[in-house]
Amino acid sequence: MSVDNRRTARKAVSGDSAPREIRRRPKNRRAQIAAASAAAFGALGYHGVSMEDIASGLGISSAALYRHYPSKYALFREELLRVGRAMTESVELPEAAQDWTPERRLRQVLDALIGVTIENRPTVTLVRWEGRYLEPEDLTVLTDQQLAVVGAIGVQLAALRPELAEDELRVLRAALLSAITSIADHHASLPAKSLARLLSSACWSIVPAELPALDADAELPVAAEIPDSFKHELLLRKAVELFHDRGYPNVSVEEIATAAGLSAASAVYRFYRGKSDLLAAAFRRAADRVSGAIGPAVAAAADAEEALTTLIEQYVEGSFSERALTFVYYTEFQHVPSDERTVLRNIQRLSVEEWARLLREVRPELSPAEARFVIHAAFALVVDLGRNFSAEPIAAPARVRLLMQLVLFGRPARS
C-alpha cells in the first residue's frame, strides 16, 4: 500500500475493529488517462475503443473517468491537439538561433521534433492516421498545426539549400517529417537515444538529396481496369476506395454494393461474408504483393543492394498503382478480424525481416532492430508522399525511389 495515495481513517464509533482505507486521487490522473487512451486508440482506432475500455485499463470506474472527460471524443480531441501543439512548439527556434548557421538551425528543428515524436509515439499514431475522425473545426486546428511543423522544416531547409525549386522543397520537407513520424506506424523498439540518432541520420540522408527533374511525359502507374462482369474484383476495388475516402466504420455494405453496380446489399454476400471479409481480402492482397516480390528479386540479383533496389522499384510501382489500398493498409488494420490480423502480422513481420536482412548486408553497422526502423521509415515515405501529393505530379515515382534509397542505404543506389 502506497502512503502517497492512501490514508487510513477510523470511524468515531466505539468498537470499530477495522480501519477503512480512503483512496486519494493521483495528482497526475489526467496524464495517466491521456497515456492510456493514446495507447488504446493507437492500437484499436478511435471507433474501436470505449470509455469503459479506457477506464478498465486504468483500473478505475467509468464514472471516475467521466469526471475528467465528458466523452470519448473530448478525450480523443484533447490528446491529438495536445501533441499537435507540442510538435508545433518543438520547431520554434530560440532568439539566439538568428546567429546560428543554417545547418545548425535545421538540425535544432529536426532534433527537437524527433524528441517530441519519440516522447509521444502512441499519440503521433493518432495524429497520422486517426485525425480524420475529428470534427471539422478541430481537424482544421490539427491541420494548421501540422502545416506549421512542415513549414518550419521548409524554412530552415530553404535557408540551407537556397537552390531548391519550390516543388523540390515541398517534397523534401514532407519526406523529413515522414521519416521522423514513421515510428508511429509499428511497434519495434529501441532505446530513446539510439532511436533519436537513427532518425537524425535518416533525415540527414534526405537533406542533401538531388531529386530527379520531373518528366512531363512520364505516366504514373495506374491500376488495371476491372470489367463490370468481374464482380468479385470490382467489389474489392470499390470497397477499398470507400474505406479510403470515408473510413471503414463509416461505410456500409449497401454503399459498397451500390458502388459496384449491384442491386442490393444481399448480392455482396455471394462473394464475401461481409464488410470485414472485404477488408481482410484487401489486406491479404497488399501483404502478398510485398512478400511475393522478395524471392524473385533476390534470385535475380547479384547482391543484396541490387535485390533491394529492385524491391524498392516494385514497391513504389505497386503503391502508386494502388494508392487507396496502400493508405487503407495503414489506417484500418485494427478493423480486420483478430484471427486474420495474426496472419497478416506474421506476413508483414517476415517481409520486414527479409528486407532488413538484405539491408544489413549493405549496411552491416546497423543492428537488426535499427534495420527494421529504417525499413519502416522507407515504407512510410511512399504512403506519405502519395497522400500528400496525390493531386500533383511532384512526388513522381523516380523521386520516391531515390528517397527510399537514401533512407535505406544512406546514399543513392549504385547505378
N, C-alpha and C positions, 0 to 999 in steps of 0.2 A: 504494500500500500504506500503510495507516494504522499509525503507530507505536503507537497506543493499543491495538490488539488483535492485533498480530503480533510475533513475536520470531524472530530468525534465530539458529540454532544450527548448529554444525559437529560432525560426528562426530569422535571422537578417533582415528579410524583414519587413518594417514598416507596421503596420496594422494587423499583425498576432495576432489573438484574442485568440487562444487556445494553451496551451503548448503541446509539443509532448513528450511522455514517451519513454525512451530508456531502454530496459531491460538489466541488467548486468548478465552475466552468473554466476551461483553459483560456488564458488570455489570447492565445493565437488561434481560437476556434475558426474564425473566418479564413485564416490562411490554410488551416487543415482542410476545411471544406473545399476551398479553391483547388488545392493539390489533388484531393481525392476525385473531385468532379472532372478535372482535366484528364486524369488517368482514365476514368471511366468513359468519358466522351471520346477520348482518343482511341480507346480500344473498341468501343461498340458503336460509336457515332452518336450524334445528338438524339436521333429518334430511337436509338436502342437502349437508352438509359432513362430510368425514372428517378424521382426524388427518393423513393423508397430504396432503390438500389444504392444511391449515394449514402443515405443515412445508415443503411445496413453495413456498408463498407467501413463507416466511421465508428460503428458501434453505438449509435445514438438513435433516438426515435425520429420519425418523420416530423412530429410536432416540433422537436428541438431544431431540426433543420429549417423548418418554415419560420422560426423566429428570426433567422438570419437572412433568409431569402424568400420572397413571396411566391416564387415559381421557379420551375426548372429553367425557363427562358431567362429570367433575371440573373440566375447563376451563370448560365452559358454566356450571356451578353457581357456581364462584368468581367469574366475571365478572359474572353477574347480581346476586349478593348483594353484591359489592363496590360496584356502582353504586347498588343499593338502599340500602346503608348510607351512601354519600356523599350521596344525596338526603335521607335522614333527618337526617344531621348538619347539612346546609345550612340546615335550617329551625329549628335550635335557636338561640335568641337569647342574646346575652351578658348577663351580670348587669346591665350598665349600662342595658339596654333597659327595665328597670322604670320608669325615669324618662322614657322617651320617650312621645310622643303615640301613640295607636292607629294613626294613619296611617303614622307613621314605622316602627312595628313591623311592620305589614303590608308596607310597601314593602321593608323589610330581608329579610323572609321570601321574598317573591316574587323580588327581585333575586338573592338567594343561590341560590335554586332554579333560576332562569334560567341563572346562571353554570355551575352543575354540569351542567345539561342540555346546554348548548352544548358544554361540555368533553367530555362523554361521549356525544355524539349517537349513534354507532353502537350502543352497548350499550343506550341507552334504547329503541332499536327492539326489542331483545330483551325488555326489561322489559315493554314494551307488548303485544307480540304473541306471544312465544315462551315466556313464563313458564309456560304451562300444561304444558310438557313437563318441568318439574321434578318430581322425586319428591315425594310428599305432604308429607313433613317439611320439605323445602326450600321448597316452594311456600308453606307456612304462614309461613315466615320472610319470604319476599318479600312476601306479602300483608300481614303485620304492618308491614313497612317502609313500604309504600305507604299503609296506613291511618294511620301516624304522620305522613306527609307531608301528607295531605289533612286530617288532624285539626289539625295546626299551622296550616295555612291557615285552617281554620274558626274556630279560637280567636281569631286576630287579626282576621278579618273580623267576627266577632260583637262584638268589642270596639269596632270602628269603627262598626258598624251594629247596635246592640242591638235595634232594632225588628224585625229579620228574624225571621220564623217559622222553626221548625226545618226544614220542608221547603224553604223558600227558601234557607236557609243551606247545606243539603246540595247543592242544585242548583248554587249559585254557586261553592262551593269546588271541586266537581268540574269545573265549566266553566273555572275558573282553571288547574287542573292540566292539563286537556286542551289549552288554548291554548298552554301552555308546552311540553308534551311533543309537540305536533303536529309539531315539526321533525324528529322521528324517522320520520315517515311518507313522506318524499320526499327528493330529493337536490338540491333547489335550494340555491344558496349565496349567502351574504352575509358580509362581514367581521364578526367576532365582536361588536365594539362596536355596529355598526349593527343586527345581529340582536337583541342584548340590548335596545336602545332600542325596537325594533319590538314585541318580545314584551311588554315592560313597558307600552307604550302599549295593546296589545290587552287586557292584564289590567286596566288602569285604565279601560277602557271597560266591562268587565264588572262591576267592583266596585260602582258605584252603581246597577246595574240594578234597575228596579222591575218585578218579574215579575208577569204577569197572574195573577189569582186562579184557582184550579183550578175547573173546571166539572164538577161531579159527574155531569152528564147527558151530557157530551161523549163521543162514541165515537171510539176510536182507529182509525186506518186499518188495515185488515187485508187480507191477500192474498186474492184470489178463490179460491173452492173449485175444485178440479180433479176432474172426474169420473174414476172408475177406468178408464174406457174410453180416456182420453187418456193413454196410457202414456208417450208422448214427454215431455209436460209433467210428468207425475207422477214419472217417474224423475228429472228435473232438480230438482224441488222436494225430493224425499226425499234425493237426494244432497247438496244444499246443507245440509239440516238435519243430516245426519250429519256432514258436514265441519265444521259449526259446533260441534256438540256434542263431537266427539272428535278433530278434526284430520284433515286429508286423509290423512296417512301411516297412520293407524290405522283406516281404513275400507276394506273390501274390496268388490269388485263383487258378491259373493254377498250381502253385507248390504244393499247398495243394492237389489238385485233383490227380496229378501225384504220390505223396507220398502215397495216399490212394488206388492207383491202378485203378483210374478212367480214362477213355479215353479222356475226355475233361472237361474243367472248367464248362461248362454248366451243367454237371451232378451233380455238387455240389449243384446247386440251387433246386434240387429235395428234398434236405434235410435241407438246411439252406438258408436264404435270402442273405447271403454274408459273407464276412470275418468278419465283425463286429459282426454278429449274432453268428458265431462260438466262438468268444472271449467271448461274453456275456454268452453263454451257459456254457463255461468252468468256468467262474467266478461264475455263479449260483451254479454249482456243488461244487466248493470249499467252497462257503459260506454255502451251505446247509449241507455239511459234518460237519462243525464245529457247526452250530446251532442245527442240528438234534441230536447231541450226548448229549446235555445238559440235556434234560428232563429225558431220561432213566438213565443217570449216577446219577442224583440227587435222582430219585425214588428208586434206588437200594442201595444207600449209607446210612450208619448210621449217618454221619455228613458231614459238608462242606469239611473237609480235605479229607475224603475218596472219596467224589464226585470229587473234583479237581484232586486227584491222578489218578482216572480213566480217567478223561478228558485229563490229560497230556499224559497218555499212548496211548489213542486213537488218540490224535493229532499228536504225534510223528509217530505212525504207519502209519496213513493216509498220512502224509507229506513225509515219506520215500518211500512209495509205489507210490507216485505221485510227485516226486521231481520237474519235469518240470512244472507242474501245480502250485505248491507252489511258485516257482520262478516267473512265469508269473503273478501270482496274485499280487505280489508286484511291478512288473516293468511296467505292461501295463494297469493299471487301467484307465488312462486318455484317452485311446483309446476306451473304452466301450461307447456306445451311452449314451447321457446325461440322458434320462429317465430311462435307465437301471442302470446307476450309482446311481441314487437316491434310487432305490430299494435295490441295493447291499449295499450301505452305511447304510441304515436302518437295514439290516440283520446283518452286521458287528457290528454296534453300539450296537444292542440288545445283541449279543453274548458276546461282551466285557463287557457289563453291568452285564450280568449274571455271568460271571467268576469273575468280580470284587466284586459282591455281596457275592459270596461264599468266596472269599479271605478275605473280611473284617470280616467275621465270624471267620476266623482263626487268622487274624491279625487286631483286632479292632482299633489298634493305627493308621492305615492308613486312610487317608481321601478318599472319593470317587475318587477324581482326582488322588491322589497318587496310588491308587489301579489300575486305568486304565493304568498309565505309567508302572507299574510293569508287568501287563498282556502283554502289547505290547513288553516289553523287553524280556519276556519269549518266545513269539511267534517269535521274531527276531532271537533268538538263534537257533531255528530249521532251519530256511531258511539259515542263515549264515553258520552254521556248515555243513549243507547239501551241499551248493555250494562250500565251501572251501575245503571239503574233499570228493567230490563226487567219486573220483577215488581211495580212500583209506578207509580202514575199521576203522580208529582210532576214528572217531566220531560215534561210534556204538549207536544204539537206547538206550541201558541201560545208557550210559554216557549222552546222550542228555536229557533223562528223569530226571536224577539226577540234571543236571544243571538247568533245568526248575524248579524243586522243590526248589533248593537253591535260585533262584531269587524270586520265589513266596513266599515261606514260610520263607526264611532266614535260612533254615536248611533242611536236608533230610526229606522226608515224613515219617510218622510213618510206621513201618513195620507191 
